[in-house]
Every structure is written in structure tokens, then in C-alpha cells.
Amino acid sequence: MAVESTMLELGTEAPFFSLQDTVTGKTVTLDHYKGNRGLLVMFICNHCPYVKLIKDELIRFAADYMEKGIAVVAISSNDVENYPDDSPDKMKEDAEKFGYPFPYLFDESQEVAKAYKAACTPDLFLFDENHKLYYRGQFDDARPKNDIKPSGKDLRDAADRLLADKPAPEKQIPSIGCNIKWKKGNEPDYFG
């Protein structure tokens, strides 16, 4: 089921997280990203066609902007009991296969996704150096059923503006993708 991102209020402080990186086994927290020019927190997963479509370009974005001082972290919050393709072992496989230059964290409790009001994969949150929300929205206009080639133009524009100390883009279009696969009885209340 395709859903749009909730569009968390700009200026919101990045909610804290402390999650295990499925590749290294190390715990990664929000505090690891103090001192960066920005921080992109992405909610993605392995099996979603919306994520698969943009994956190569997302990796290219991360490589380009990590060099410029924007940290990048990916989180998967899906219910792995019902979606075993998104289990930590499979996340590690995917990260290694595609050479993710960023940590790929597993949010088993789904509490981090709830704290960010994440709704879909991909759901992208770009924070400034003070961890205040600067941009949330789509990567670009590419979708599995249209012929638009992924470019990351919306996120790249926001990141360029952030690095240039310009105001956030006025027009921010919600991301759209597969709904986060909530555990039964754990669905968040922000959709009601």
C-alpha cells in the first residue's frame, strides 16, 4: 500500500536514536552526528519497489554529500516476522551488496520510526547542523510506474541550500512509498 510521508513540522529537533548497525554490529546514536553540517535520516527497507528504484541514486547522493559534511544514516523499521526480506541479516546482505557508504540500522521496536512520524519507505528527513528539521519530502519525482529516471533533484536541491546557508525550500513535496510494515497492534496513532 502506497502512502505519503506525514511531513513532520520543519524546525523539529531530531528525535534521539540508539540502534544497531546491521553491518558492523556497533551501536549508532544520534550523538555520533554532532559537528556535521547536516544529517540525513532515511527510513528505507530492502523489499520496497520505491526504494529499489532510487537505491543506486540514493547511494550516489550519500557519497556526494557525505564528502561535503552531511552525515547519512538509514533505518529499517519493518516487521521482520511478516517481512523476512527486511530482517537484519538480509539488511546486512543488501548493504554489502550495494556498498552502502552509510550505516543501515535496525529499529526492531519501531519506536524510532514512531518518534520521526515515519510513514513510508523511503521517508527522508534532512536536519541542519543543530539537528533541526530543514527538509522532509521526496527524493525526486521518480516512481515505479512512471518513466522518470531517479536523480535525487529535490533532496539535492535541499542539501545544496542547506550547505549554502540558504532558507529551506518553500515547496516540499511529500515522499511516497510502501507503508512501513507495523507489527500487529503497534500501528502509530498519527495516521488517524
C-alpha positions, -999 to +999 in steps of 0.1 A: +000+000+000+015+033-011+013+061+015+027+097+017+051+109+044+035+128+073+056+159+067+069+164+103+070+201+112+101+220+100+124+230+129+115+198+148+146+186+167+159+152+155+145+125+179+172+105+196+180+071+184+204+043+195+203+014+171+225-014+160+242-012+126+234-045+108+268-044+090+293-037+119+272-048+148+280-015+165+255+008+182+250+041+164+233+070+181+222+105+171+251+118+192+276+103+168+265+130+143+273+161+163+295+185+144+283+177+109+269+203+085+237+183+083+222+149+089+200+129+066+179+102+084+163+078+059+137+052+066+142+026+039+139-012+036+151-039+013+120-051-005+101-019-013+099-011-051+101+026-044+134+022-025+147-003-051+140+022-079+161+050-063+187+029-045+217+035-068+210+072-069+205+073-031+239+058-027+254+083-051+237+111-032+251+098+001+287+095-013+285+131-028+271+148+003+290+129+030+321+144+014+306+178+019+298+172+056+263+159+056+261+127+075+237+099+063+221+071+082+195+046+070+170+029+093+146+000+086+117-004+110+097-031+092+081-060+110+105-088+101+083-116+112+059-109+084+086-094+060+117-116+064+134-099+034+138-069+058+155-089+086+189-077+100+207-105+082+191-095+049+198-058+056+235-066+061+235-086+028+218-057+009+242-031+024+272-051+015+259-060-020+252-023-028+282-009-009+262+014+013+285+042+025+262+048+055+251+027+085+220+006+080+203+004+113+175-019+125+146-004+145+132-036+160+108-019+184+096+006+157+099+033+184+124+054+163+100+053+133+072+065+155+094+093+170+101+106+135+065+100+125+078+080+096+051+066+073+067+051+042+098+038+025+116+060+015+109+086+042+137+112+042+145+137+070+173+163+064+184+181+096+207+211+099+239+212+119+218+218+151+197+188+143+166+209+135+145+196+106+153+215+074+137+193+047+114+163+046+099+151+015+105+133-018+139+123-032+126+133-066+096+126-090+106+091-100+081+064-091+080+027-100+052+032-126+064+064-143+093+068-167+112+094-147+148+085-141+159+089-105+181+119-100+175+130-063+169+165-076+146+175-047+169+162-019+200+175-037+184+210-040+176+210-003+211+197+006+228+224-016+206+251+000+215+238+035+252+239+027+249+274+013+231+286+045+200+295+025+164+291+037+148+257+033+129+251+001+094+265+004+079+238-017+085+204-001+065+176-017+057+145+005+076+114-002+055+084-013+063+047-010+053+015+007+039+019+041+061+009+070+052-026+079+040-021+115+038-050+139+002-060+147-011-038+174+019-014+171+004+009+145+011+046+153-018+070+160-006+098+137-025+084+107-059+088+123 
